[in-house]
Amino acid sequence: MADLAAAAGLTPEEAKEARRRAGRELNSLEWAILGVQWSEHCAYKHSKELLRSLPKEGASVMAGPGASAGVLDLGDGWACAAKIESHNHPSAVEPLQGAATGLGGIMRDVLAMGARPAAFLDSLRFGPLDDPRSAFLARGVVAGVGHYGNCVGVPTVGGDVYYHPSYQRNPLVNAMCVGFLRHEEMRSAAAAGEGNVFLLLGAATGRDGIGGAAFASVELQADASQDRPRVQVGDPFFGKLLIEATLEILRDLKVVAIQDLGAGGLAGASIEMCHQGGVGAEIELAQVPLRAQDLVPPEILLSESQERMLLCLRPEDVAPAQAVARRYGIEAAAIGRITAKPAMRFLFHGQCLSELDTAIYAEAPLRHLPEGMPVGHRALLTYDAPAARQDLLSLLGLPDLSDRSPIYSTYDQDVGLRTVVRPGLDAAVLRAALGAPGVAVTTDQNPRLCALSPELGAEHAVAEAARNVMARGAAPIGLTNCLNLPSPEHPEGAAALRAVVAGIGHAARELGVPVTGGNVSLYNEAEGVAIVPTPVIGMIGLLPDPEHAIGVGPAVPGLEVLLLGDFAPHLGGSVFAELKSLGQSEPAQPDYEGLRRMRAVLENDAAREAIALLHDVADGGLMTALAEIALYTGLGLDLALGQADALTLFGEASAQFVALSGDPGALMAAAERAGVNCRTLGRTTAGGLRIQSDLGVWEYGQEELQRAWRREA
């Protein structure tokens, strides 16, 4: 039996603990279930204690960590559900299906809260594009995001993409979903009520995805072809039917609890629902609809076939729910019942295959993180005389800064009629419904900063995400995170895990933004190469009136261009330092006080209405931010910067913004009251970018900027 435990991925210590809890030897089915439920992907063995330190409370939080997705109050009886998760290993093996099913899984998490899925965001990381394998993975992932999102009828409105050598064999695919619901529509995953029924709703169960959770809990192998059967296969058209059927059942019937079938399949969903509710269940596996009739019980329980939901219903609601499912051409099978005794009984044609206390499966023993030290930092060299004109064009053509429209133009951005501001600059804007509140949403993280300091890099990820929703005039009210890291069993990986959690926690407290949930993806290593620590942040900002978000209206010639915020840029971890091979130093601490003051400016109605467009000074510094505004709007800018050097032109700030304003007086007055520095740089024109400084005058035509940005130069 020791071999069964080891084959399930359990350590000898874990196997010993399982026997102690059960009071007996486990059978093969129980070891198989335990191997999944105690895997890193399901149990968070290395991270659970750390994650408890994150701030979770906030005035807007209706549901936080532990729920299928976080839920935030938007006012007027509306709420927003949001969560981000990874699908990294599957995307490295089968990029199209890996990315597609990543979207499908996170969409069902939002659906399980009672929300209608309204938008996707995708945060992607690949190796250098001149590497054929990285280019293949990038094409497949982008195609998978577009395939699932476009077909299921949920727009993809944002995300971010970076390229770094550490992702060459281990790409990252983090999918975020945002949904909307009325307060009274919010649902729970906590099963309850002895005699209530488990109803399996959705697609039939197949062999795809068996062992998917365990696959995500180990390092990638050099030959990953053997892992293809562990990758789920999605059906977005069926997923659309599942959305509509589920929402109708939730609306018309009393659903006690609901959860999607994700990691661990039927076993994972039923165990988690029962454990949350403090109950048990008796499940008859012979009642599960199958695509392959020769599936054996472990396969039925652990298959991660897509487009399936598990509902807990009163007996009298089962037949009406099945009638709804039939109208949509969906199977709905009563597969079990709730028991008062908190134990899981799995049967096959009436024969009991297993009976174990629910807590044995649900409460995995935690693992101790080894001690380790962060990697060191190189000293930053100086750069006295930038060839600024050409440097700007070179920056715009870098993969990390170049035009993203070849990616997002393949996605449907408007289906569902909730998109107010499309992707392209800072954050997207969504409305819950016509006349209802809305949100600004974004995902962010900078691999360069995290490579130098995982903790400060994580802080900057939170600060950048907050800046991006603020650039739409939104108030950050909640964040969801996906922590992509190497093996926690190595000292460096453990140190990085501690550091990024500490960084997110510090930044979230400084900005008053609660963490509503997320995902931890560890063991991101392949062929001996570990990824850069990558804590991706999904930020939600509240917009009481999304139709009047900053940037909704057109920007026109004749607007004043202003620079808001203290002059505090840095070159540590900057794109410019990398471009010029200057060496690197640890990035500066984010300017939280500057961000709090800027938030006060945006809370002033007159100031917010005076801003036609707002863009933060981030990757590539001030020069790049100005060029991005010209490229985004199609306008020209005629500017005078005064004294200029590498730091002024290309240093990256954490609380600086460029604003276009038709009423600069109102904006400057609000900035002065909030203690935010504000100075005029120039005005918008009909075309071209002209920048004057003490180093000279640089002029760019719109076509020249476009060629560089599109990497045509």
Buried (B, 14 or more C-beta within 10 A) or exposed (E): EEEBBBEBBBEEEBBBBBBEBBEEEBEBBBBBBBBBBBBBBBBBBBBEBBBEEBBBEBEBBBBBBEBBBBBBBBEEBBBBBBBBBBBBBBBBBBBBBBBBBBBBBBBBBBBBBBBBBBBBBBBBBBBEEEBEEBBEBBEBBBBBBBBBBBBBBBBBBBBBBBBBBBBBBBBBBBBBBBBBBBBEBBBBBBBBBEEBBBBBBBBBBBBBBBBBBBBBBBBBEEEBEEBEBBBBBBBBEBBBBBBBBBBBBBEEBEBBBBBBBBBBBBBBBBBBBBBBBEBBBBBBBEBBBBEEEEBEBBBBBBBBBBBBBBBBBBEEBBEEBBEBBEEBEBBBBBBBBBBEBBBBBBBBEEEEBBBBBBBBBBBBBEBEBBEBEBEEBEEBEEBEEBEBBEBBBBBBBBBBBBBBEEBBEBBBBEBBEBBBBBBBBBBBBBBBBEEBBBBBBBBBBBBBBBBBBBBBBBBBBBBBBBBBBBBBBBBBBBBBBBBBBBBBBBEBBBBBBBBBBBBBBBBBEBBBBBBBBBBBBBBBBBEEBBBBBBBBBBBBBBBBEBEEBBBBEEBEEEBBBBBBBBEBBBBBBBBBBBBBEBBBBBBBBBBBEBBBBBBBBBEBEEBBBBBBBBBBBBBBBBBBBBBBBBBBBEBBBBBEBEEBBBBBBBBBBBBBBBBBBBBBEBBBBBBEEBBBBBEBBBBBBEEBBBBBBEBEEBEBEBEBBBBBBBBEE
